[in-house]
Amino acid sequence: MNKTIKVEPHKAFISEDIISMGNGMLVWSEPKSAVEGAQVIDKIREPIEVTVLEVQKDSYLRPERARISYNGGREGWVLYAALIKK
């Protein structure tokens, strides 16, 4: 598994464009694929501001997934590329 790094919490946004591309943004239980055992725990269906808490980087040290906090304390993992920095 790739390394996860705690980051200084910062705001980001999941836009309507991202949501409409996939009929919603899946939120995962862990920074893994379903094949590796992660479960879908939520689906974000409308634009929302989130707080990024942790980042998982790929083997080239590019951010791949982000652990977010949203909707009053819910947490999960999403694709980092889907986030727009504020």
C-alpha positions in Angstrom: 0.0 0.0 0.0 1.2 3.5 -0.7 2.2 5.8 2.1 -0.4 8.0 3.8 0.6 11.4 5.2 -1.3 13.6 7.6 -1.5 17.2 6.2 -2.4 20.5 7.7 -6.2 20.5 7.4 -7.4 22.6 4.5 -10.6 23.3 2.6 -11.4 21.9 -0.8 -14.5 21.6 -2.9 -16.2 18.8 -4.8 -17.9 20.5 -7.8 -21.0 19.8 -9.8 -18.8 18.9 -12.8 -17.1 16.1 -10.9 -20.3 14.8 -9.4 -22.1 14.8 -12.8 -19.2 12.9 -14.5 -19.8 9.8 -12.3 -23.3 10.3 -11.0 -22.0 11.2 -7.6 -18.6 11.0 -5.8 -18.0 7.7 -4.0 -16.6 7.9 -0.4 -14.5 4.8 0.6 -13.8 3.4 4.1 -10.1 3.1 3.4 -7.5 4.3 0.9 -7.7 1.1 -1.1 -9.7 -0.4 -3.9 -12.8 -2.6 -3.5 -10.7 -5.6 -4.5 -8.3 -4.8 -1.6 -11.2 -4.7 0.9 -12.4 -1.1 1.0 -16.1 -0.5 1.2 -18.2 2.4 -0.2 -19.6 4.2 2.8 -21.3 7.1 1.2 -22.0 8.9 -2.1 -21.8 12.6 -2.4 -24.5 13.8 -4.8 -24.3 17.6 -4.6 -21.5 20.1 -4.5 -19.9 20.4 -1.1 -17.0 22.0 0.8 -14.8 19.4 2.5 -11.7 19.5 4.8 -8.7 17.4 3.6 -7.1 15.7 6.6 -4.7 13.1 5.1 -3.3 12.3 1.7 -2.2 9.0 0.2 0.6 9.3 -2.5 1.3 7.0 -5.3 4.7 5.5 -6.1 5.7 8.8 -7.9 4.8 10.8 -4.8 1.7 12.4 -6.4 -1.4 12.7 -4.3 -3.8 9.8 -5.2 -6.4 9.7 -2.5 -7.5 12.1 0.3 -9.2 11.5 3.6 -11.9 14.1 4.0 -14.2 15.4 6.7 -17.6 16.6 5.5 -21.3 17.1 6.5 -20.6 17.8 10.2 -17.9 15.2 11.0 -18.4 12.3 8.5 -15.1 11.0 7.2 -13.9 8.9 4.3 -11.5 8.6 1.4 -12.0 10.1 -2.1 -9.9 10.4 -5.3 -7.6 13.4 -4.8 -8.0 14.5 -8.4 -11.7 15.1 -7.8 -10.9 17.9 -5.3 -10.7 21.6 -6.1 -8.5 23.5 -3.7 -10.0 26.6 -2.1 
